[in-house]
Amino acid sequence: MKILATGNNQSVNINGGAASEAGAPVVYKVRFALKAVAFCAAVVSLSWFFQGWREVNQAPGIASVALLVFGTSLTLLILGVMGYWTYFEEKSKGTLKKKIKLYEDIHSRLQDRKQGEKEHHG
């Protein structure tokens, strides 16, 4: 499996460390701006969770439960995406300590979809 490293358009082998055509290691990185946006979104969604929790404890209703569920779901989703990014950054550097099957499955499905689109357009 190969993915593109940010900024230098060199391919990265994420199965066993990274290597470019020149033999120098290339590390898969997610742009800082994208990480910052995801972090801010996680903070906002976590505040929605706490607001929903306060509202459910004060006066339970459909809106307060919906806010609680939405805040919880969005926080978990964003943290999962951030974990996915970190996982593959560590894997491309060769410093991965433990494989996570969920992230590997998601990555293989994304690669299959990307390969299918490439064959469809190519």
N, C-alpha and C positions, 0 to 999 in steps of 0.2 A: 504494500500500500504506500502510496506517495501523496504528499500534500505540498502545497506551496508555502515556503517560508515568507513571512511578511517583509517587504521592502527590497529583497534582492532577486526575486523571481527564480530562485534555485530550488530544485526539488529536494525533499527531505524524506529519507526512509525512516518511518517511525516504528518499524518492527525491531530494530536493533541499533539504535543510535543514528546519527545523521552523517551524511557524507555528500559533498558536492563533487562536481567534475574535477576540480583541482585537488581534491583529497582533503581539504580543510572542512572541519565540521560546520554544519549549518543547523541552527537551532530554531525550531518552530516557536514563534512568539505571537501573542495576541497584542494588538496595539494598545498602548496605555490609555488612549482616549476611550476605546471601547470598554476596557476594564473599569475606567472611572464612571462611565455612563451606567454600566451594569451595577456597580457598587451603589451609586446614587439611587438607582431604581430599587435595589434591594432595601435600602434604608427607608425609602418612601413606602414600599409595600409592607415592611415590618411595622411602620407607624400605623398603617391601615389595620394591620392585625391587632395592635394594642388598642386602637380606637374602637374597633369592633368588639373587642373583649370588654372594654369599659361599658359600651352601650348595651351589650348582652347582660351584663351584671346589673345595670341600672334599670333598664326596661326592655326585656326581650321582645323582639319583633322581627319581622321578615327582613327589613333593611339592615338591622344590626347583625343578624346572623349572616346575611349575604356579604356584608363588609368583612366580617370575621373570616368567612370561608374564602372569599376572594383574596384578602390580604395574606392568609396562610398559603394558599395555592400559588400565588404569584411569588412570594418569598421563596418557597421551596423550589419553584421552577428556576428562578434566577440563580439561586445558590447551586443548583444542579448544573446549570450552564457554566458557571464560574469554576466549579469543580472539574467539569469536562475539559475546559481550557487548561487548567493547571495540570491535570493528568497528562495531557498530550504534550505540554511543554516539558514536563519532567521526563516523559518517555523519549522524546526526541533528543534530550540531553544525555540520556542513558543513566539517569539517577532515579528511575522509578523503583520504588521499594516493593509495591504489591500491585498485581494486575486486578482491575475491576471489570468484571464481566459485562456489567450494564454499559459502561462507557465503550468497551470494545464492540459490543453489539450495535450500539448507536452509530459508532464510527463506521463499521462495516456496511450498515444500511445506507448511510450517507454516501459512502464511496460507491456502492452499487447504483444508487440513484444518479450520482454524478457520472458514472461510466455509461449508464443507460442514456442520459441526456447527450453525452458526447457522441455516442453511436447514432443517436437519432438525428442530430444536427450535422454530423460529419460525413 
